[in-house]
Amino acid sequence: MGLIETAPPVRRAAVIFPADRTSLRAELRGADARLEEAAGLTRSIGLDIMFQQVIPLRAARPATLLGAGQVEALATKVHEGGIDVVVVDTRLSPVQQRNLEKALNCKVIDRTGLILDIFGARAATREGVLQVELAHLAYQKSRLVRLWTHLERQRGGFGFLGGPGETQMEADRRMLSERMVKLKKELDQVRRTRGLHRAARQRVPFPVVAFVGYTNAGKSTLFNALTGADVQAEDQLFATLDPTMRSVTLPSGRRIILSDTVGFISDLPTELIAAFRATLEEVAEADVIVHVRNVAHPDSDAQREDVIQVLNNLVRDGVLDETWPERVVEVLNKSDILGGVRQVAHVGGAVPVSALTQEGLPDLLSAIDAQLTAHLPVIHVKLSIQDGAAMAWLYEYGDVIERTDEEAIIRLTVRLSDNDLKRFERSFPEYLDLIA
C-alpha cells in the first residue's frame, strides 16, 4: 500500500496590525493593545508566533493594503523566520489577500478568517456547528471574486446545443448559496425549538439572567462559581461558544435561570452576528443582563464600549429592545488581580467580584435580586391569619416589602410580576377581591 503524503500542520505564524491613525483616534484602545489581542487570538488556535508587529498605515493600497516597501520588508522577515501563515488584524479584500499571499509566499488570513477559524474549532453542539458553518460560507462567498484562478474555467452546456455553459465560479457560488439556504432552514428550526423552550420556562416562570461580556472577561468562571457547573473556563479567548443554562437560588429565595453566552470582541464579523442570532436571542429574552467586565484589563473601558456596540446593533436588527440598558447589572470581575473587591471603585452601581476567589459573589446575587424586583408592580393583599399556604406562596414567589399583623388578617405589600400575579389569582381565587 502506498502512503499518502499530507501537508505538515501550520505552526509558525506572524501577526501584524496595520495601524490606521484615523481609525485608532476613534477607538479607546491603542495599536499595541490591538496587536496583543490579535496575538492572543492567534495563540488560541495553537499557532506559534515568531514575531508580531504594528505597521503604520499611511494610506491603504487597494492591491495589498500595505505599501510596497512594507510588503518587501515583511516578506524578508517571513522568509527568514520560516513563517507558514501571516495574520493581518484587519479585514482584507479578496484581492488584497491573494496579492499578499503571492508577495509573502505563505498563507495570509485576516481578522475575520481568524475568528471564524477559532469558532470552528470551539463549536461543540449541533447548533454551534451549524452557526459556524453558516458564517464560514457567508465569508467564503464574498471571497469567490478573483481569488482562485481555477474558478475561471467553464463547464460545457447540455445536449447538442453547446454554448459557453456555466463558469466554475458561478457553479461554486450556486453550491454555496444552496448550502446556506439549507443551513438557515436548520437554524430556523433551532430558533423555533428555543422558542418552545422559552415558552416552557414561562409556564414555570423562573426569571432568566443572561451573562454577556467581552471574550475572556471570566464569564464562564463566574458562571461556574455561582452555579457549581463545570462549563469550560480557560484563560484564552473564546474558550466556550455554546450557551449553557443552570438554576440558581437568590438570597430572597427566588429561583432564576442563569445563561452563559458567547463572548464578544471588537470588530465582530458581521457573518458571526447573523449566524449566532439564535443564540443572541437568549439575551433578548432575558429579564436581567449581567455585563461581565475584566476590570484588571488595561482596555476594560474600550471592551465595555465594544459590548455595548454589539448590543446596540442587535437593537438595530430588531433582536433586542431599546430598553435593554434598564435591566443591566454591571460586574467588575477579576478584582483579585487588583488586590480584592475593596480596591475597586464602585462606579455607577457596578459590582466588583472575583470569580476565582468568590469574593463579592453574595453582593452580585443581591444586585441581581434587586434588579429583578426594581420594576415589578406593587400589590396590597389582605390574607386570613389562618391561610399559611397563600402567605408562603407570596413569600416564595414575590418580594414582600411590608407586613402588618392584625387580629384576624395580615396585610402584605408585595412586589409581584404579572405572570406570578396571574398564578396567584389562579391558585387562590378567594383573594381576588382583596387585592389592591
BELDASUL-V13462 format. One record per helix or strand of 3 or more residues. SS is the DSSP state (a for helix, b for strand). FROM is the first residue (numbers start at 1). TO is the last residue. If there is no record, write none. Layout:
# BELDASUL-V13462
ss=<SS/SS>
from=<FROM/FROM>
to=<TO/TO>
This chain:
# BELDASUL-V13462
ss=<b/a/a/b/a/b/a/b/a/a/a/a/b/a/b/b/a/a/b/a/a/b/a/a/a/b/a/b/b/a/a>
from=<12/21/31/48/68/85/94/107/111/126/149/168/207/219/244/255/270/277/288/300/322/328/335/341/361/378/388/399/409/418/429>
to=<20/25/43/57/81/88/104/110/122/142/152/203/214/227/249/260/275/284/294/316/327/333/338/343/374/384/397/405/415/427/434>
